[in-house]
Amino acid sequence: MRPELVQFFDEYQDMMVIRAFDLDRSPQTAEGFPIRAIPTQFFFDANGDPFRPTDLALGSTFELLTDDAGNHILTRHVGALDFDDLVAIYQDMAAQ
């Protein structure tokens, strides 16, 4: 996913915050996040709240994780995303 992330970052860095971590080098950065596989992405809105996808094409690929009380606490995607997927996610986020 690295080439797609680099391209996406180059084109969208002024519009959103993008963070990528190499867990082999810095495994502590994953503390507190439920990572089952690499790559895994977590998405948050501009307020830092978990993103709620509305795009039907991508919506089924997200997992909306909840706490014991049923509160939405994280939005996770497991697996690679290509550049077009990242753009579609951004467009969905920007539309909300």
All heavy atoms as an XYZ file, in Angstrom:
768
protein
N       0.808     -1.199      0.000
C       0.000      0.000      0.000
C       0.847      1.257      0.000
O       0.330      2.328     -0.249
C      -0.880      0.027      1.248
C      -2.327     -0.231      0.981
S      -3.356      0.084      2.429
C      -3.641      1.820      2.290
N       2.114      1.136      0.268
C       2.956      2.324      0.406
C       2.887      3.258     -0.802
O       2.709      4.469     -0.620
C       4.393      1.932      0.713
C       5.267      3.144      0.969
C       6.587      2.740      1.610
N       7.427      3.860      1.834
C       7.310      4.729      2.835
N       6.337      4.585      3.688
N       8.136      5.734      2.967
N       3.011      2.761     -2.047
C       2.943      3.697     -3.181
C       1.623      4.451     -3.248
O       1.594      5.648     -3.556
C       3.127      2.796     -4.408
C       3.779      1.566     -3.897
C       3.314      1.397     -2.482
N       0.519      3.775     -2.937
C      -0.779      4.430     -2.951
C      -0.882      5.485     -1.859
O      -1.408      6.575     -2.068
C      -1.914      3.410     -2.804
C      -2.168      2.585     -4.044
C      -1.222      1.398     -4.188
O      -0.396      1.148     -3.294
O      -1.324      0.717     -5.208
N      -0.372      5.169     -0.674
C      -0.393      6.140      0.417
C       0.457      7.359      0.090
O       0.057      8.490      0.370
C       0.092      5.501      1.718
C      -0.912      4.661      2.469
C      -0.250      3.991      3.664
C      -2.087      5.497      2.930
N       1.631      7.140     -0.497
C       2.506      8.257     -0.857
C       1.812      9.146     -1.889
O       1.789     10.373     -1.758
C       3.866      7.744     -1.370
C       4.676      8.865     -2.006
C       4.652      7.093     -0.236
N       1.227      8.552     -2.913
C       0.512      9.322     -3.930
C      -0.658     10.077     -3.305
O      -0.864     11.265     -3.572
C       0.013      8.413     -5.054
C      -0.757      9.150     -6.126
C      -1.363      8.227     -7.173
O      -1.261      6.999     -7.085
N      -2.002      8.808     -8.163
N      -1.419      9.391     -2.466
C      -2.567     10.020     -1.816
C      -2.113     11.166     -0.923
O      -2.691     12.257     -0.943
C      -3.355      8.979     -1.026
C      -4.640      9.511     -0.466
C      -5.726      9.749     -1.294
C      -4.760      9.770      0.885
C      -6.926     10.250     -0.773
C      -5.938     10.262      1.402
C      -7.018     10.505      0.576
N      -1.068     10.947     -0.152
C      -0.536     11.993      0.729
C      -0.096     13.201     -0.091
O      -0.403     14.337      0.261
C       0.633     11.454      1.557
C       1.227     12.492      2.461
C       0.615     12.814      3.663
C       2.396     13.153      2.112
C       1.155     13.783      4.501
C       2.948     14.116      2.944
C       2.322     14.428      4.135
N       0.610     12.966     -1.186
C       1.077     14.067     -2.030
C      -0.082     14.918     -2.539
O       0.022     16.140     -2.632
C       1.889     13.542     -3.216
C       3.255     13.022     -2.815
O       3.704     13.304     -1.678
O       3.877     12.321     -3.639
N      -1.195     14.286     -2.858
C      -2.321     15.014     -3.449
C      -3.312     15.573     -2.422
O      -4.002     16.538     -2.714
C      -3.053     14.111     -4.438
C      -2.194     13.794     -5.648
C      -2.934     13.073     -6.748
O      -4.159     13.293     -6.900
O      -2.282     12.291     -7.460
N      -3.384     14.976     -1.227
C      -4.438     15.354     -0.279
C      -3.921     15.853      1.067
O      -4.714     16.124      1.957
C      -5.383     14.169     -0.046
C      -6.262     13.892     -1.233
C      -5.823     13.082     -2.275
C      -7.523     14.458     -1.336
C      -6.623     12.842     -3.379
C      -8.334     14.229     -2.431
C      -7.876     13.414     -3.454
O      -8.665     13.191     -4.544
N      -2.619     16.042      1.223
C      -2.078     16.395      2.526
C      -2.599     17.724      3.079
O      -2.647     17.917      4.297
C      -0.558     16.389      2.502
C       0.056     17.456      1.610
C       1.553     17.372      1.598
O       2.164     16.995      2.605
N       2.159     17.700      0.481
N      -3.007     18.633      2.212
C      -3.536     19.906      2.688
C      -5.002     19.822      3.084
O      -5.559     20.782      3.619
C      -3.374     20.980      1.606
C      -1.911     21.295      1.337
O      -1.075     21.091      2.245
O      -1.600     21.728      0.212
N      -5.646     18.677      2.834
C      -7.077     18.546      3.085
C      -7.411     17.616      4.240
O      -8.539     17.611      4.719
C      -7.769     18.041      1.816
C      -7.667     19.031      0.678
S      -8.327     18.328     -0.828
C      -6.830     18.171     -1.773
N      -6.453     16.803      4.665
C      -6.730     15.865      5.752
C      -5.425     15.431      6.408
O      -4.348     15.654      5.860
C      -7.521     14.654      5.246
C      -6.809     13.809      4.228
S      -7.818     12.514      3.455
C      -8.799     11.873      4.745
N      -5.526     14.825      7.568
C      -4.360     14.308      8.278
C      -4.236     12.826      7.948
O      -5.194     12.071      8.082
C      -4.506     14.505      9.803
C      -3.340     13.880     10.536
C      -4.640     15.980     10.132
N      -3.050     12.441      7.512
C      -2.783     11.044      7.172
C      -1.563     10.615      7.983
O      -0.534     11.267      7.937
C      -2.491     10.885      5.663
C      -3.658     11.426      4.844
C      -2.163      9.439      5.328
C      -3.328     11.660      3.385
N      -1.701      9.529      8.697
C      -0.588      8.993      9.481
C      -0.397      7.531      9.104
O      -1.370      6.772      9.036
C      -0.863      9.081     10.981
C      -1.043     10.478     11.487
C       0.296     11.192     11.603
N       0.140     12.493     12.201
C       0.215     13.631     11.534
N       0.423     13.615     10.241
N       0.081     14.770     12.149
N       0.849      7.148      8.882
C       1.175      5.746      8.601
C       2.300      5.345      9.552
O       3.203      6.139      9.824
C       1.618      5.585      7.152
N       2.218      4.126     10.039
C       3.198      3.648     11.000
C       3.747      2.309     10.547
O       2.999      1.453     10.093
C       2.568      3.487     12.393
C       1.976      4.757     12.917
C       0.624      5.009     12.800
C       2.778      5.706     13.524
C       0.068      6.180     13.268
C       2.231      6.886     14.000
C       0.877      7.123     13.873
N       5.054      2.144     10.700
C       5.712      0.872     10.430
C       5.758      0.115     11.753
O       6.573      0.426     12.630
C       7.123      1.100      9.882
C       7.847     -0.177      9.535
O       7.489     -1.256     10.072
O       8.786     -0.112      8.728
N       4.869     -0.841     11.920
C       4.764     -1.544     13.198
C       5.932     -2.474     13.459
O       6.159     -2.853     14.608
C       3.434     -2.287     13.276
C       2.207     -1.383     13.228
C       0.943     -2.208     13.379
C       2.277     -0.289     14.276
N       6.680     -2.840     12.432
C       7.894     -3.620     12.668
C       8.936     -2.770     13.383
O       9.666     -3.263     14.233
C       8.470     -4.143     11.348
C       7.620     -5.238     10.744
O       6.956     -5.967     11.508
O       7.611     -5.364      9.508
N       8.998     -1.500     13.043
C       9.976     -0.583     13.653
C       9.473      0.018     14.959
O      10.257      0.312     15.844
C      10.323      0.539     12.685
C      11.107      0.076     11.500
C      11.534      1.237     10.657
N      12.279      0.744      9.498
C      12.548      1.464      8.450
N      12.160      2.723      8.399
N      13.208      0.951      7.442
N       8.161      0.262     15.038
C       7.580      0.924     16.211
C       6.292      0.231     16.637
O       5.200      0.773     16.500
C       7.283      2.389     15.883
O       8.423      3.059     15.451
N       6.402     -0.980     17.176
C       5.185     -1.720     17.539
C       4.333     -1.024     18.598
O       3.130     -1.230     18.654
C       5.707     -3.065     18.027
C       7.139     -2.845     18.347
C       7.615     -1.714     17.495
N       4.930     -0.164     19.404
C       4.182      0.524     20.457
C       3.131      1.475     19.891
O       2.165      1.801     20.573
C       5.122      1.267     21.412
C       5.791      2.496     20.831
C       7.010      2.232     19.964
O       7.362      1.094     19.679
N       7.651      3.295     19.526
N       3.264      1.900     18.641
C       2.270      2.806     18.065
C       0.909      2.135     17.903
O      -0.094      2.824     17.773
C       2.731      3.380     16.709
O       2.971      2.307     15.807
C       3.967      4.235     16.857
N       0.870      0.828     17.929
C      -0.389      0.095     17.762
C      -1.090     -0.167     19.086
O      -2.215     -0.683     19.086
C      -0.128     -1.227     17.052
N      -0.484      0.210     20.195
C      -1.104     -0.043     21.493
C      -2.467      0.628     21.570
O      -2.631      1.788     21.234
C      -0.198      0.447     22.621
C       1.046     -0.416     22.784
C       1.965      0.094     23.875
O       1.532      0.891     24.725
O       3.145     -0.314     23.864
N      -3.461     -0.136     21.981
C      -4.811      0.384     22.115
C      -5.660      0.258     20.855
O      -6.833      0.588     20.876
N      -5.051     -0.204     19.763
C      -5.790     -0.391     18.519
C      -5.883     -1.879     18.203
O      -4.870     -2.580     18.230
C      -5.110      0.342     17.356
C      -5.239      1.827     17.431
C      -4.269      2.585     18.054
C      -6.344      2.464     16.890
C      -4.378      3.961     18.131
C      -6.470      3.842     16.961
C      -5.484      4.592     17.582
N      -7.067     -2.365     17.881
C      -7.239     -3.783     17.566
C      -6.782     -4.092     16.139
O      -7.535     -3.953     15.188
C      -8.737     -4.009     17.741
C      -9.344     -2.676     17.438
C      -8.340     -1.657     17.888
N      -5.536     -4.499     16.019
C      -4.976     -4.809     14.706
C      -4.881     -6.321     14.571
O      -4.211     -6.978     15.361
C      -3.600     -4.143     14.523
C      -3.785     -2.629     14.560
C      -2.951     -4.595     13.221
C      -2.515     -1.841     14.477
N      -5.583     -6.853     13.567
C      -5.595     -8.292     13.317
C      -4.632     -8.681     12.208
O      -4.196     -9.817     12.124
C      -6.990     -8.762     12.919
C      -8.051     -8.523     13.934
C      -9.370     -9.058     13.473
N      -9.650     -8.584     12.110
C     -10.750     -8.822     11.445
N     -11.692     -9.534     11.993
N     -10.930     -8.359     10.239
N      -4.377     -7.749     11.310
C      -3.530     -8.013     10.150
C      -2.946     -6.690      9.676
O      -3.412     -5.616     10.046
C      -4.343     -8.655      9.029
N      -1.925     -6.802      8.869
C      -1.312     -5.620      8.267
C      -1.488     -5.741      6.766
O      -1.191     -6.794      6.208
C       0.181     -5.523      8.653
C       0.286     -5.344     10.167
C       0.862     -4.389      7.916
C       1.688     -5.366     10.702
N      -2.011     -4.713      6.109
C      -2.320     -3.376      6.622
C      -3.715     -3.290      7.237
O      -4.622     -4.003      6.851
C      -2.247     -2.493      5.370
C      -2.663     -3.393      4.262
C      -2.152     -4.768      4.637
N      -3.816     -2.422      8.217
C      -5.082     -2.066      8.837
C      -5.149     -0.547      8.886
O      -4.156      0.105      9.198
C      -5.192     -2.639     10.268
O      -5.230     -4.059     10.189
C      -6.436     -2.138     10.981
N      -6.312     -0.014      8.568
C      -6.495      1.428      8.619
C      -7.636      1.758      9.573
O      -8.611      1.017      9.654
C      -6.846      2.011      7.227
C      -5.883      1.669      6.125
C      -6.199      0.320      5.487
O      -7.339     -0.090      5.380
N      -5.164     -0.394      5.093
N      -7.481      2.883     10.267
C      -8.533      3.424     11.122
C      -8.876      4.804     10.596
O      -7.987      5.567     10.213
C      -8.078      3.493     12.582
C      -7.816      2.143     13.178
C      -6.540      1.611     13.187
C      -8.853      1.391     13.704
C      -6.297      0.355     13.708
C      -8.615      0.130     14.233
C      -7.336     -0.387     14.236
N     -10.158      5.143     10.578
C     -10.607      6.398     10.004
C     -11.384      7.204     11.029
O     -12.256      6.668     11.723
C     -11.500      6.136      8.779
C     -10.748      5.486      7.657
C     -10.678      4.106      7.560
C     -10.103      6.257      6.705
C      -9.979      3.500      6.533
C      -9.396      5.665      5.672
C      -9.333      4.287      5.582
N     -11.039      8.502     11.099
C     -11.676      9.431     12.028
C     -12.114     10.671     11.268
O     -11.461     11.078     10.304
C     -10.693      9.827     13.136
C     -10.173      8.656     13.914
C      -9.013      8.004     13.526
C     -10.850      8.196     15.027
C      -8.526      6.915     14.231
C     -10.378      7.103     15.738
C      -9.218      6.461     15.348
N     -13.189     11.307     11.726
C     -13.641     12.533     11.081
C     -12.829     13.724     11.595
O     -11.894     13.558     12.393
C     -15.151     12.726     11.264
C     -15.578     12.994     12.696
O     -14.728     13.362     13.549
O     -16.775     12.836     12.983
N     -13.183     14.919     11.152
C     -12.430     16.123     11.502
C     -12.450     16.414     12.999
O     -11.565     17.094     13.513
C     -12.981     17.316     10.730
N     -13.435     15.882     13.715
C     -13.520     16.080     15.161
C     -12.794     15.001     15.954
O     -12.803     15.028     17.179
C     -14.990     16.116     15.595
C     -15.731     17.272     14.975
O     -15.210     18.369     14.884
N     -16.940     17.019     14.524
N     -12.219     14.026     15.250
C     -11.549     12.922     15.924
C     -12.473     11.784     16.291
O     -12.068     10.835     16.960
N     -13.735     11.875     15.860
C     -14.700     10.802     16.108
C     -14.571      9.739     15.026
O     -14.129     10.034     13.914
C     -16.122     11.366     16.097
C     -16.355     12.365     17.213
O     -15.862     12.124     18.335
O     -17.014     13.388     16.953
N     -14.971      8.506     15.309
C     -14.896      7.465     14.287
C     -15.725      7.844     13.057
O     -16.867      8.295     13.186
C     -15.484      6.226     14.962
C     -15.420      6.504     16.415
C     -15.522      7.996     16.564
N     -15.142      7.693     11.903
C     -15.806      7.959     10.636
C     -16.919      6.943     10.427
O     -16.748      5.756     10.687
C     -14.764      7.865      9.523
C     -15.320      7.795      8.136
C     -16.154      8.776      7.639
C     -14.981      6.736      7.313
C     -16.644      8.712      6.346
C     -15.463      6.660      6.016
C     -16.302      7.651      5.534
N     -18.070      7.416      9.950
C     -19.197      6.538      9.603
C     -19.361      6.564      8.089
O     -19.892      7.531      7.547
C     -20.478      7.011     10.268
C     -20.488      6.791     11.751
C     -21.867      7.136     12.303
N     -21.924      6.820     13.708
C     -22.253      5.622     14.201
N     -22.552      4.638     13.403
N     -22.278      5.420     15.512
N     -18.892      5.527      7.399
C     -18.969      5.534      5.933
C     -20.409      5.482      5.437
O     -21.249      4.801      6.006
C     -18.205      4.275      5.533
C     -18.204      3.409      6.739
C     -18.300      4.308      7.930
N     -20.658      6.224      4.354
C     -21.964      6.185      3.707
C     -21.863      5.628      2.296
O     -22.866      5.239      1.728
C     -22.606      7.583      3.633
O     -21.734      8.453      2.920
C     -22.865      8.135      5.014
N     -20.668      5.608      1.743
C     -20.473      5.139      0.372
C     -20.799      3.650      0.307
O     -20.144      2.828      0.947
C     -19.039      5.393     -0.069
C     -18.803      5.064     -1.519
O     -19.104      3.926     -1.933
O     -18.316      5.932     -2.243
N     -21.806      3.299     -0.452
C     -22.249      1.902     -0.516
C     -21.191      0.983     -1.112
O     -21.091     -0.179     -0.742
C     -23.543      1.801     -1.319
C     -24.740      2.505     -0.710
C     -25.947      2.386     -1.638
C     -25.067      1.940      0.658
N     -20.378      1.485     -2.023
C     -19.358      0.648     -2.654
C     -18.286      0.234     -1.655
O     -17.758     -0.871     -1.715
C     -18.722      1.378     -3.826
N     -17.957      1.113     -0.724
C     -16.904      0.808      0.239
C     -17.439      0.491      1.629
O     -16.733     -0.065      2.444
C     -15.928      1.987      0.340
C     -15.077      2.227     -0.891
C     -14.336      3.551     -0.761
C     -14.093      1.099     -1.094
N     -18.679      0.867      1.898
C     -19.227      0.716      3.240
C     -19.138     -0.682      3.802
O     -18.930     -0.879      4.991
N     -19.277     -1.693      2.957
C     -19.265     -3.066      3.453
C     -17.864     -3.539      3.813
O     -17.715     -4.577      4.442
C     -19.872     -4.000      2.409
O     -19.085     -4.000      1.234
N     -16.832     -2.784      3.432
C     -15.471     -3.214      3.743
C     -14.986     -2.677      5.083
O     -13.908     -3.022      5.528
C     -14.483     -2.787      2.636
O     -14.391     -1.364      2.609
C     -14.905     -3.319      1.283
N     -15.784     -1.823      5.718
C     -15.428     -1.256      7.012
C     -16.042     -2.066      8.141
O     -17.098     -2.665      7.985
C     -15.948      0.184      7.139
C     -15.236      1.167      6.272
C     -15.781      1.561      5.075
C     -14.025      1.705      6.665
C     -15.142      2.484      4.273
C     -13.375      2.621      5.869
C     -13.931      3.010      4.672
N     -15.380     -2.036      9.280
C     -15.930     -2.613     10.502
C     -16.157     -1.472     11.474
O     -15.230     -0.715     11.759
C     -14.953     -3.615     11.113
C     -14.684     -4.830     10.248
C     -13.596     -5.689     10.866
O     -13.928     -6.493     11.761
O     -12.432     -5.527     10.468
N     -17.376     -1.325     11.954
C     -17.679     -0.324     12.963
C     -17.576     -1.014     14.315
O     -18.424     -1.832     14.671
C     -19.070      0.261     12.740
C     -19.324      0.862     11.359
C     -20.716      1.466     11.294
C     -18.273      1.883     10.986
N     -16.520     -0.717     15.038
C     -16.263     -1.377     16.324
C     -16.928     -0.593     17.446
O     -16.917      0.637     17.454
C     -14.754     -1.477     16.558
C     -13.958     -2.174     15.444
C     -12.472     -2.161     15.754
C     -14.448     -3.593     15.237
N     -17.492     -1.325     18.395
C     -18.201     -0.705     19.503
C     -17.632     -1.172     20.836
O     -16.999     -2.228     20.926
C     -19.707     -1.046     19.446
O     -19.854     -2.471     19.487
C     -20.352     -0.502     18.180
N     -17.898     -0.374     21.860
C     -17.520     -0.785     23.211
C     -18.644     -1.637     23.797
O     -19.640     -1.926     23.127
C     -17.177      0.426     24.079
C     -18.345      1.382     24.288
O     -19.510      1.014     23.997
O     -18.103      2.516     24.749
N     -18.499     -2.030     25.049
C     -19.493     -2.905     25.685
C     -20.881     -2.263     25.774
O     -21.884     -2.965     25.841
C     -19.027     -3.311     27.088
C     -17.825     -4.246     27.035
O     -17.615     -4.886     25.977
O     -17.089     -4.323     28.034
N     -20.929     -0.941     25.765
C     -22.213     -0.240     25.848
C     -22.829      0.000     24.471
O     -23.899      0.583     24.359
C     -22.026      1.095     26.571
N     -22.147     -0.446     23.418
C     -22.670     -0.280     22.066
C     -22.293      1.026     21.392
O     -22.813      1.342     20.325
N     -21.397      1.799     22.010
C     -20.950      3.061     21.422
C     -19.923      2.800     20.329
O     -18.988      2.020     20.529
C     -20.338      3.966     22.490
C     -21.319      4.303     23.582
O     -22.409      4.767     23.314
N     -20.933      4.044     24.823
N     -20.078      3.462     19.211
C     -19.144      3.349     18.086
C     -17.823      4.004     18.492
O     -17.760      5.199     18.740
C     -19.752      4.043     16.864
C     -18.903      4.018     15.656
N     -19.085      4.908     14.637
C     -17.878      3.230     15.269
C     -18.210      4.675     13.675
N     -17.463      3.667     14.046
N     -16.753      3.193     18.582
C     -15.476      3.728     19.051
C     -14.381      3.747     17.977
O     -13.443      4.530     18.076
C     -14.964      2.965     20.295
C     -14.829      1.472     19.995
C     -15.876      3.219     21.491
C     -14.102      0.689     21.067
N     -14.474      2.892     16.977
C     -13.472      2.862     15.908
C     -14.113      2.404     14.607
O     -15.042      1.594     14.612
C     -12.330      1.892     16.238
C     -11.341      2.279     17.316
C     -10.419      1.099     17.630
C     -10.531      3.492     16.915
N     -13.582      2.923     13.516
C     -13.932      2.429     12.187
C     -12.662      1.849     11.604
O     -11.664      2.552     11.450
C     -14.483      3.552     11.295
O     -15.669      4.052     11.906
C     -14.795      3.047      9.898
N     -12.712      0.554     11.308
C     -11.509     -0.164     10.875
C     -11.721     -0.745      9.485
O     -12.804     -1.205      9.128
C     -11.211     -1.288     11.866
C     -10.088     -2.225     11.430
C      -9.735     -3.231     12.489
N     -10.848     -4.140     12.775
C     -10.863     -4.989     13.790
N      -9.837     -5.057     14.618
N     -11.900     -5.779     13.981
N     -10.639     -0.737      8.720
C     -10.585     -1.458      7.450
C      -9.339     -2.325      7.495
O      -8.252     -1.849      7.827
C     -10.505     -0.502      6.258
C     -10.377     -1.230      4.966
N      -9.153     -1.606      4.448
C     -11.304     -1.690      4.105
C      -9.344     -2.259      3.315
N     -10.650     -2.325      3.091
N      -9.481     -3.598      7.200
C      -8.355     -4.524      7.186
C      -8.080     -4.914      5.739
O      -8.994     -5.311      5.015
C      -8.640     -5.787      8.035
C      -7.480     -6.763      7.960
C      -8.921     -5.405      9.483
N      -6.842     -4.783      5.328
C      -6.453     -5.115      3.963
C      -6.007     -3.880      3.201
O      -6.136     -2.756      3.672
N      -5.499     -4.109      2.031
C      -4.972     -3.015      1.221
C      -6.089     -2.204      0.584
O      -7.158     -2.722      0.271
C      -4.056     -3.567      0.133
N      -5.836     -0.920      0.435
C      -6.694     -0.012     -0.305
C      -5.855      0.593     -1.418
O      -4.697      0.941     -1.196
C      -7.210      1.112      0.601
C      -8.154      0.708      1.720
C      -8.323      1.843      2.718
C      -9.497      0.305      1.147
N      -6.439      0.734     -2.603
C      -5.680      1.378     -3.665
C      -6.002      2.875     -3.675
O      -6.841      3.362     -2.906
C      -5.920      0.713     -5.025
C      -7.343      0.828     -5.534
O      -8.080      1.748     -5.109
O      -7.714      0.001     -6.382
N      -5.340      3.617     -4.547
C      -5.502      5.057     -4.603
C      -6.963      5.450     -4.824
O      -7.477      6.348     -4.153
C      -4.611      5.640     -5.712
C      -4.723      7.124     -5.833
C      -4.068      7.961     -4.945
C      -5.506      7.693     -6.821
C      -4.181      9.339     -5.042
C      -5.626      9.072     -6.938
C      -4.956      9.895     -6.041
N      -7.642      4.779     -5.737
C      -9.044      5.105     -6.009
C      -9.928      4.859     -4.791
O     -10.870      5.618     -4.536
C      -9.563      4.307     -7.208
C      -8.917      4.745     -8.514
O      -8.421      5.893     -8.598
O      -8.904      3.930     -9.459
N      -9.653      3.806     -4.020
C     -10.393      3.547     -2.781
C     -10.181      4.692     -1.792
O     -11.127      5.163     -1.153
C      -9.940      2.243     -2.124
C     -10.303      1.000     -2.897
O     -11.273      1.038     -3.680
O      -9.599     -0.015     -2.707
N      -8.924      5.121     -1.643
C      -8.617      6.206     -0.712
C      -9.325      7.496     -1.123
O      -9.860      8.212     -0.275
C      -7.105      6.419     -0.629
C      -6.322      5.269      0.008
C      -4.831      5.438     -0.235
C      -6.627      5.169      1.494
N      -9.352      7.783     -2.416
C     -10.056      8.975     -2.904
C     -11.553      8.862     -2.614
O     -12.183      9.826     -2.147
C      -9.801      9.198     -4.412
C     -10.715     10.281     -4.974
C      -8.328      9.543     -4.659
N     -12.139      7.695     -2.836
C     -13.566      7.500     -2.565
C     -13.869      7.686     -1.078
O     -14.887      8.288     -0.716
C     -14.011      6.117     -3.032
N     -13.001      7.205     -0.220
C     -13.183      7.380      1.226
C     -13.100      8.857      1.576
O     -13.934      9.387      2.322
C     -12.157      6.548      2.018
C     -12.436      5.059      1.818
C     -12.187      6.927      3.502
C     -11.312      4.155      2.264
N     -12.104      9.546      1.024
C     -11.976     10.986      1.279
C     -13.238     11.717      0.835
O     -13.763     12.563      1.554
C     -10.754     11.569      0.570
C     -10.787     13.063      0.564
C     -10.514     13.780      1.720
C     -11.180     13.771     -0.564
C     -10.607     15.160      1.741
C     -11.280     15.148     -0.551
C     -10.976     15.828      0.602
O     -11.078     17.194      0.629
N     -13.744     11.407     -0.350
C     -14.932     12.076     -0.865
C     -16.137     11.814      0.030
O     -16.943     12.707      0.272
C     -15.210     11.647     -2.305
C     -14.171     12.188     -3.262
C     -14.292     11.632     -4.660
O     -14.881     10.578     -4.887
N     -13.710     12.322     -5.621
N     -16.249     10.588      0.538
C     -17.330     10.264      1.455
C     -17.189     11.067      2.753
O     -18.155     11.612      3.270
C     -17.347      8.765      1.730
C     -18.606      8.295      2.448
O     -19.659      8.954      2.313
O     -18.526      7.272      3.136
N     -15.970     11.155      3.259
C     -15.731     11.913      4.486
C     -16.026     13.393      4.266
O     -16.640     14.042      5.120
C     -14.289     11.732      4.936
C     -13.955     10.332      5.393
S     -12.217     10.167      5.804
C     -12.323     10.256      7.574
N     -15.602     13.935      3.131
C     -15.789     15.358      2.861
C     -17.254     15.722      2.674
O     -17.664     16.845      2.948
C     -14.987     15.750      1.623
N     -18.060     14.774      2.225
C     -19.476     15.016      1.975
C     -20.297     15.057      3.252
O     -21.437     15.512      3.240
C     -20.042     13.954      1.023
N     -19.739     14.584      4.345
C     -20.496     14.501      5.598
C     -20.406     15.780      6.402
O     -19.551     16.514      6.399
C     -20.009     13.318      6.438
C     -20.313     12.026      5.761
C     -19.948     10.819      6.601
O     -19.941     10.866      7.806
N     -19.648      9.711      5.944
